[in-house]
Amino acid sequence: MGNPHDALFRSVFADPAAAKALLLLLVPALRPALAGCTVAAAPVAADGPQLAGHRADLLFVIRHPCLRHLILVLIEHKSGRDHRVTRQMLRYIVALGKHWTGRDGLPPYIVPIVIHHGRTALGATTWRPPLRRAAAVAAVAGLVELLAVHDPRVHLATWDLTRSSEAEILTAPLPDLARLALLFLQFLPRRDEPTCLASLDRWADLLRAAAAAPGGHLGIERLHAYVLYVTDIPPDRLAAVFARILQKDRDHPMISTAQRLRAQGRAEGKAEGKAEGKAELLLQLLAAKFGTVPACTAQRVRSASPEQLDQLAVRLLTATSLADLLPPT
């Protein structure tokens, strides 16, 4: 939940327009039937314990005028190899299907989507028993095949970014910010400074287009902060690159907020090494982004553990209000 990859992905693809574009890209056969349908965001968690501790990333609802069933689009983001993804998505589908079944007893149709990025490919999207030794595999190969016939299956619409080129992502029919988010997720973590800065220069036109869109400053702020979290590029140098590409002053809000969040966070963490220092830093960032911080909110921040403060700092990148960051208790 509290890592920069998840934070960036959720903040961008929580937009129903981006989610619909992703659905039609991965399942193009649905394009004619869903052309005029609207997509609405929905809460992911279902009632009961089925999803406790295992919230899926994003869920959307489509209502077709000629279909009594609801259509749910379930989007899961993976930043590493995970052989359990099929069983995980199947668990979500069962729980959400029960939750969204209408009063007339009609269950929803669910389209599960998995987006993966990282250093290695996602691997098989069909669950198999964890056989670790070659001798064991050979000994029970026939048994595994017999049992696999009865194993529950689910068809996943997957996009493994490790198998896609930069050009393929750049030209995908997605909103500008969504394409940038996928490029950043796949091609920037763990890269050295020259490689990252060269990538940003190649994507300069796309960055300017995303910044010019309605609300684009928030998207650029999130992208900038993400780079600070997943690379070792000095904050001042990265701010200068973003300012040059966007033709903005380095003190522009879309650049300075993200820079202060990460740069001050690193400095404060090294100097203080204590929860108190992190809490005061976070309160300063809250005040800079949202204005006056109520006393009750300040108390909640100061009483948070170091781990909770780290999670709040990541969530601050995408929060649009204090209530979004710290819902009332």
C-alpha positions as CSV (number, residue, x, y, z in Angstrom):
1,M,0.0,0.0,0.0
2,G,2.6,2.6,1.0
3,N,5.2,2.5,-1.8
4,P,5.9,5.1,-4.5
5,H,5.0,2.7,-7.3
6,D,1.5,2.1,-6.0
7,A,1.0,5.7,-5.1
8,L,1.9,6.9,-8.7
9,F,-0.2,4.2,-10.4
10,R,-3.3,4.7,-8.3
11,S,-3.2,8.5,-8.5
12,V,-3.1,8.4,-12.3
13,F,-5.4,5.5,-13.1
14,A,-8.0,6.4,-10.5
15,D,-9.2,8.8,-13.3
16,P,-12.1,6.9,-15.0
17,A,-11.1,8.3,-18.4
18,A,-7.6,6.7,-18.0
19,A,-9.1,3.5,-16.7
20,K,-11.5,3.2,-19.7
21,A,-8.7,3.9,-22.2
22,L,-6.6,1.2,-20.5
23,L,-9.5,-1.3,-20.7
24,L,-10.2,-0.6,-24.4
25,L,-6.5,-0.9,-25.2
26,L,-6.1,-4.3,-23.5
27,V,-9.6,-5.6,-24.6
28,P,-10.2,-3.9,-27.9
29,A,-13.1,-6.2,-28.8
30,L,-15.1,-4.3,-26.2
31,R,-14.6,-0.9,-27.9
32,P,-17.7,-0.9,-30.1
33,A,-20.1,-2.0,-27.4
34,L,-18.7,0.3,-24.7
35,A,-18.1,3.4,-26.9
36,G,-20.9,5.4,-25.4
37,C,-20.8,4.0,-21.8
38,T,-19.5,6.0,-18.9
39,V,-17.0,4.6,-16.3
40,A,-17.3,5.5,-12.6
41,A,-14.9,4.8,-9.8
42,A,-16.1,2.5,-7.1
43,P,-14.8,1.4,-3.6
44,V,-12.6,-1.7,-3.9
45,A,-13.3,-3.4,-0.6
46,A,-16.2,-5.8,-0.4
47,D,-18.2,-6.6,2.7
48,G,-16.9,-9.4,4.9
49,P,-13.5,-10.8,5.5
50,Q,-12.8,-12.0,2.0
51,L,-10.6,-9.0,1.1
52,A,-9.3,-8.1,4.5
53,G,-5.7,-7.1,4.2
54,H,-5.8,-7.7,0.4
55,R,-7.4,-4.6,-1.2
56,A,-7.2,-4.6,-4.9
57,D,-5.8,-1.4,-6.5
58,L,-8.7,0.1,-8.5
59,L,-12.3,-0.8,-9.3
60,F,-14.7,0.8,-11.8
61,V,-18.3,0.3,-12.7
62,I,-19.8,0.4,-16.3
63,R,-23.5,0.5,-16.8
64,H,-24.6,-0.5,-20.3
65,P,-28.1,0.7,-21.4
66,C,-28.9,-2.6,-22.9
67,L,-27.5,-4.9,-20.3
68,R,-29.1,-5.6,-16.9
69,H,-25.8,-6.8,-15.4
70,L,-23.2,-4.4,-14.2
71,I,-19.7,-4.5,-15.7
72,L,-16.8,-4.2,-13.2
73,V,-13.3,-3.4,-14.3
74,L,-10.8,-4.5,-11.7
75,I,-7.2,-3.1,-12.1
76,E,-4.3,-4.5,-10.2
77,H,-0.8,-3.1,-10.3
78,K,2.3,-5.3,-9.8
79,S,5.8,-3.9,-9.3
80,G,7.5,-7.3,-9.1
81,R,7.2,-10.9,-10.1
82,D,4.2,-12.6,-8.4
83,H,3.2,-16.2,-9.3
84,R,0.1,-15.9,-7.0
85,V,-1.5,-13.2,-9.2
86,T,-4.1,-15.5,-10.7
87,R,-5.3,-16.9,-7.3
88,Q,-5.2,-13.3,-5.9
89,M,-7.4,-11.9,-8.7
90,L,-9.8,-14.9,-8.5
91,R,-10.3,-14.2,-4.8
92,Y,-11.1,-10.5,-5.6
93,I,-13.5,-11.6,-8.3
94,V,-15.4,-13.9,-6.0
95,A,-15.7,-11.4,-3.2
96,L,-16.6,-8.5,-5.4
97,G,-19.0,-10.5,-7.5
98,K,-21.0,-11.4,-4.3
99,H,-20.9,-7.8,-3.1
100,W,-22.1,-6.3,-6.5
101,T,-24.8,-8.9,-7.3
102,G,-28.0,-6.9,-7.7
103,R,-31.3,-7.3,-5.9
104,D,-32.6,-9.3,-8.9
105,G,-29.8,-11.8,-8.3
106,L,-27.9,-11.0,-11.5
107,P,-24.1,-11.1,-10.8
108,P,-21.8,-8.6,-12.5
109,Y,-19.5,-9.3,-15.3
110,I,-15.9,-8.6,-14.1
111,V,-12.9,-7.8,-16.4
112,P,-9.7,-8.3,-14.4
113,I,-6.6,-6.3,-15.6
114,V,-3.1,-6.7,-14.3
115,I,-0.4,-4.1,-15.1
116,H,3.2,-5.2,-14.3
117,H,6.5,-3.5,-14.4
118,G,10.0,-4.4,-13.1
119,R,13.2,-6.0,-14.0
120,T,11.9,-9.4,-14.9
121,A,8.8,-10.6,-16.7
122,L,5.6,-11.3,-14.8
123,G,5.7,-15.0,-15.6
124,A,2.8,-17.3,-16.0
125,T,-0.6,-15.9,-15.1
126,T,-1.9,-19.4,-14.4
127,W,-1.4,-20.8,-11.0
128,R,0.7,-23.9,-10.6
129,P,1.8,-25.8,-7.5
130,P,5.3,-24.7,-6.2
131,L,7.5,-27.6,-7.3
132,R,11.1,-26.7,-6.5
133,R,13.2,-29.8,-7.4
134,A,13.6,-31.1,-10.9
135,A,13.2,-34.7,-9.7
136,A,10.0,-33.8,-8.0
137,V,8.7,-32.1,-11.2
138,A,9.4,-35.1,-13.3
139,A,7.9,-37.5,-10.7
140,V,4.6,-35.7,-10.5
141,A,4.3,-34.1,-13.9
142,G,1.4,-36.3,-15.0
143,L,-0.4,-35.7,-11.7
144,V,-0.1,-32.0,-12.0
145,E,-1.6,-32.1,-15.5
146,L,-4.5,-34.2,-14.3
147,L,-5.2,-31.8,-11.4
148,A,-4.8,-28.7,-13.5
149,V,-8.0,-29.6,-15.4
150,H,-9.9,-29.0,-12.2
151,D,-8.0,-25.9,-11.1
152,P,-10.1,-22.7,-11.2
153,R,-9.1,-20.4,-14.0
154,V,-9.6,-16.7,-14.7
155,H,-8.7,-14.9,-17.9
156,L,-6.6,-11.9,-17.1
157,A,-6.1,-9.0,-19.4
158,T,-2.4,-8.3,-18.7
159,W,0.1,-5.8,-19.8
160,D,3.6,-6.8,-18.9
161,L,5.6,-3.6,-19.4
162,T,8.9,-5.5,-19.2
163,R,8.0,-6.9,-22.6
164,S,7.0,-3.6,-24.1
165,S,9.4,-1.1,-25.8
166,E,9.5,2.6,-24.9
167,A,8.0,3.3,-28.3
168,E,5.1,1.0,-27.7
169,I,4.2,2.8,-24.5
170,L,4.8,6.2,-26.0
171,T,2.3,5.5,-28.8
172,A,-0.3,3.7,-26.7
173,P,-3.8,5.3,-27.0
174,L,-3.9,6.5,-23.4
175,P,-4.0,10.0,-21.9
176,D,-0.7,11.8,-21.8
177,L,-0.3,11.5,-18.0
178,A,-1.1,7.8,-18.1
179,R,1.6,7.1,-20.7
180,L,4.1,9.1,-18.7
181,A,3.2,7.2,-15.5
182,L,3.8,3.8,-17.3
183,L,7.1,5.1,-18.8
184,F,8.3,6.3,-15.4
185,L,7.3,3.1,-13.6
186,Q,9.1,0.8,-16.1
187,F,12.2,2.8,-17.2
188,L,13.3,5.0,-14.3
189,P,13.7,3.0,-11.1
190,R,17.2,1.7,-10.5
191,R,18.6,3.6,-13.5
192,D,21.6,5.8,-13.2
193,E,21.4,9.6,-13.4
194,P,22.5,10.0,-17.1
195,T,20.0,7.4,-18.2
196,C,17.1,8.9,-16.3
197,L,17.9,12.5,-17.5
198,A,18.2,11.4,-21.1
199,S,14.8,9.6,-20.8
200,L,13.2,12.8,-19.4
201,D,14.6,14.8,-22.4
202,R,13.1,12.2,-24.8
203,W,9.7,12.6,-23.1
204,A,9.9,16.4,-23.0
205,D,7.0,16.9,-25.5
206,L,4.8,14.5,-23.6
207,L,5.6,16.1,-20.2
208,R,4.7,19.6,-21.6
209,A,1.5,18.2,-23.0
210,A,0.5,16.6,-19.7
211,A,1.4,19.8,-17.8
212,A,-0.9,21.8,-20.1
213,A,-3.9,19.6,-19.5
214,P,-6.5,20.5,-16.8
215,G,-5.1,19.6,-13.4
216,G,-1.8,18.9,-15.1
217,H,0.3,20.5,-12.4
218,L,-0.8,17.8,-9.9
219,G,0.2,15.1,-12.3
220,I,3.7,16.7,-12.9
221,E,4.1,17.1,-9.2
222,R,3.5,13.4,-8.7
223,L,5.8,12.3,-11.5
224,H,8.6,14.6,-10.2
225,A,8.2,13.3,-6.6
226,Y,8.3,9.7,-7.9
227,V,11.6,10.3,-9.6
228,L,13.0,11.6,-6.4
229,Y,11.9,8.5,-4.5
230,V,13.2,5.9,-7.0
231,T,16.5,7.4,-8.1
232,D,19.5,9.1,-6.5
233,I,19.4,12.2,-8.7
234,P,20.1,15.2,-6.5
235,P,16.9,17.2,-6.0
236,D,18.4,20.5,-7.2
237,R,19.5,19.0,-10.4
238,L,16.2,17.2,-11.1
239,A,14.3,20.4,-10.3
240,A,16.5,22.2,-12.9
241,V,15.7,19.6,-15.5
242,F,12.0,19.7,-14.9
243,A,12.0,23.5,-15.0
244,R,13.9,23.5,-18.3
245,I,11.6,21.0,-19.9
246,L,8.4,22.6,-18.7
247,Q,9.8,26.1,-19.3
248,K,8.9,27.0,-15.7
249,D,10.7,28.7,-12.8
250,R,12.3,26.2,-10.4
251,D,10.1,27.7,-7.6
252,H,6.9,26.9,-9.5
253,P,4.6,24.9,-7.2
254,M,4.5,21.8,-9.5
255,I,8.3,21.5,-9.0
256,S,9.0,22.9,-5.6
257,T,6.4,20.9,-3.6
258,A,7.7,17.5,-4.8
259,Q,11.3,18.6,-4.4
260,R,10.8,19.8,-0.8
261,L,8.9,16.6,0.1
262,R,11.8,14.3,-0.8
263,A,14.8,16.5,-0.4
264,Q,13.8,17.8,3.1
265,G,12.7,14.4,4.0
266,R,16.1,12.9,3.3
267,A,17.9,15.7,5.1
268,E,15.7,15.6,8.1
269,G,15.8,11.8,8.4
270,K,19.6,11.9,8.4
271,A,19.8,14.8,10.9
272,E,17.2,13.7,13.3
273,G,16.6,10.0,12.9
274,K,13.6,10.3,15.2
275,A,9.8,10.3,14.7
276,E,9.6,13.8,16.1
277,G,11.7,15.3,13.3
278,K,9.7,13.4,10.7
279,A,6.4,14.5,12.2
280,E,7.4,18.2,12.2
281,L,8.6,18.0,8.7
282,L,5.4,16.4,7.6
283,L,3.4,19.1,9.3
284,Q,5.4,21.8,7.5
285,L,4.6,20.1,4.2
286,L,0.9,19.8,5.1
287,A,0.8,23.5,5.8
288,A,2.6,24.3,2.6
289,K,0.1,22.2,0.5
290,F,-3.2,22.7,2.3
291,G,-2.8,25.7,4.5
292,T,-3.5,25.8,8.3
293,V,-3.4,22.4,9.9
294,P,-6.0,21.9,12.6
295,A,-4.7,21.0,16.1
296,C,-6.4,17.6,16.1
297,T,-4.7,16.7,12.8
298,A,-1.3,17.9,14.1
299,Q,-1.8,15.7,17.2
300,R,-2.5,12.7,15.0
301,V,0.6,13.3,13.0
302,R,2.8,13.8,16.1
303,S,1.5,10.6,17.7
304,A,2.1,8.4,14.6
305,S,4.9,5.8,14.4
306,P,7.9,6.3,12.1
307,E,6.4,3.7,9.7
308,Q,3.1,5.5,9.7
309,L,4.8,8.8,9.0
310,D,6.7,7.3,6.1
311,Q,3.4,6.0,4.6
312,L,1.7,9.5,5.1
313,A,4.7,11.1,3.3
314,V,4.1,8.8,0.3
315,R,0.3,9.4,0.4
316,L,0.8,13.1,0.5
317,L,2.1,13.0,-3.1
318,T,-1.5,12.1,-4.3
319,A,-3.7,13.5,-1.5
320,T,-6.0,16.4,-2.6
321,S,-7.1,17.4,0.9
322,L,-6.3,16.8,4.5
323,A,-9.4,14.6,4.8
324,D,-8.1,12.5,1.9
325,L,-4.8,12.1,3.6
326,L,-6.2,11.6,7.2
327,P,-9.9,10.7,7.1
328,P,-11.8,11.7,10.3
329,T,-11.7,9.0,12.9
